[in-house]
Amino acid sequence: MQKKKVEPTFGSIFRAVEEKTKKVSFLQSTATQITLNGNLDNQPLYVKVEDGKAEVAPYEYINAPFYIDADAETFASVLNGDKDFVVAVAQGSITINGDAAQALVFCRTLFG
């Protein structure tokens, strides 16, 4: 059975992030807001990790230790495994602002 492709839409990306967080174990508690740019009106979602479990919700997370801003097309490509997360950051398609140490641990866990 072929895995369903993540589309560059808020709903598709939200479901993919939610599924991906269920499949990994986070070693530290943290939270982030992911803002998707493109034809999505810069709609955010947040991921909060406590006691190794993640909660994903479709709204802003004020005062997150770090923020991820991403082009929806690029973020969908990363979730599909077609593009490397680090390469997307290096190319400027994905930007991370805030606590670099927490962001690094979170992103390595989620996209590693």
C-alpha positions as CSV (number, residue, x, y, z in Angstrom):
1,M,0.0,0.0,0.0
2,Q,1.4,3.4,-1.0
3,K,1.7,6.1,1.5
4,K,-0.7,9.1,0.8
5,K,1.2,12.1,-0.5
6,V,1.2,15.2,1.7
7,E,-0.4,18.1,-0.3
8,P,0.7,21.8,0.2
9,T,-2.6,22.5,2.0
10,F,-3.1,23.3,5.7
11,G,-5.3,20.3,6.3
12,S,-2.9,17.8,4.6
13,I,0.2,19.3,6.3
14,F,-1.6,19.4,9.7
15,R,-2.6,15.7,9.5
16,A,0.9,14.7,8.4
17,V,2.6,16.6,11.2
18,E,0.1,15.0,13.7
19,E,0.9,11.5,12.4
20,K,4.6,12.1,12.3
21,T,4.7,13.3,15.9
22,K,2.9,10.1,17.0
23,K,5.7,8.0,15.5
24,V,8.7,9.6,17.2
25,S,9.8,9.9,20.8
26,F,10.7,13.4,22.0
27,L,13.4,13.6,24.7
28,Q,12.6,17.1,26.0
29,S,9.5,19.2,26.5
30,T,9.1,22.1,24.1
31,A,6.7,23.9,21.9
32,T,6.8,25.6,18.6
33,Q,4.5,27.4,16.2
34,I,4.8,26.4,12.5
35,T,3.5,29.1,10.1
36,L,2.8,27.9,6.6
37,N,3.2,30.5,3.9
38,G,1.7,30.3,0.4
39,N,-2.0,30.2,-0.5
40,L,-2.9,29.5,3.1
41,D,-3.1,33.0,4.5
42,N,0.0,32.3,6.7
43,Q,-2.1,29.9,8.9
44,P,-0.2,28.6,11.9
45,L,-0.3,25.4,13.8
46,Y,1.5,24.5,17.0
47,V,3.2,21.5,18.4
48,K,3.6,21.2,22.1
49,V,5.7,18.4,23.6
50,E,5.3,17.3,27.2
51,D,6.5,14.1,28.8
52,G,7.6,12.8,25.4
53,K,4.2,13.1,23.8
54,A,3.2,15.8,21.2
55,E,0.0,17.6,20.8
56,V,-0.7,19.4,17.5
57,A,-3.4,22.1,17.2
58,P,-4.4,24.5,14.5
59,Y,-3.8,27.9,16.1
60,E,-1.1,30.3,17.2
61,Y,1.2,29.5,20.1
62,I,2.3,32.7,21.7
63,N,5.7,32.8,23.5
64,A,7.0,29.6,21.9
65,P,10.7,29.0,22.5
66,F,11.2,28.9,18.7
67,Y,9.1,29.4,15.6
68,I,9.3,27.7,12.2
69,D,8.1,29.6,9.1
70,A,7.9,27.5,5.9
71,D,6.7,27.7,2.4
72,A,3.8,25.2,2.2
73,E,5.2,23.5,-1.0
74,T,8.6,23.0,0.6
75,F,7.2,21.8,3.9
76,A,5.0,19.3,2.1
77,S,8.1,18.1,0.2
78,V,10.0,17.6,3.5
79,L,7.1,15.6,5.0
80,N,6.9,13.5,1.8
81,G,10.7,12.8,2.1
82,D,11.3,14.5,-1.3
83,K,13.4,17.3,0.3
84,D,15.8,17.3,3.2
85,F,14.8,19.6,6.1
86,V,18.3,21.0,6.6
87,V,18.6,21.7,2.9
88,A,15.3,23.6,3.0
89,V,16.6,25.7,5.9
90,A,19.9,26.4,4.1
91,Q,18.0,27.5,1.0
92,G,15.8,29.8,3.0
93,S,12.5,28.0,2.2
94,I,12.2,27.2,5.9
95,T,13.3,29.6,8.6
96,I,13.7,29.0,12.3
97,N,13.7,31.8,14.9
98,G,14.2,31.6,18.6
99,D,16.0,29.0,20.8
100,A,18.3,27.3,18.4
101,A,19.2,24.4,20.8
102,Q,15.5,23.5,21.3
103,A,14.8,23.9,17.6
104,L,17.7,21.6,16.7
105,V,16.6,18.8,19.0
106,F,12.9,19.1,17.9
107,C,13.7,19.2,14.2
108,R,16.2,16.3,14.4
109,T,13.6,14.3,16.2
110,L,10.7,15.1,13.9
111,F,12.6,15.2,10.6
112,G,15.7,13.1,11.4
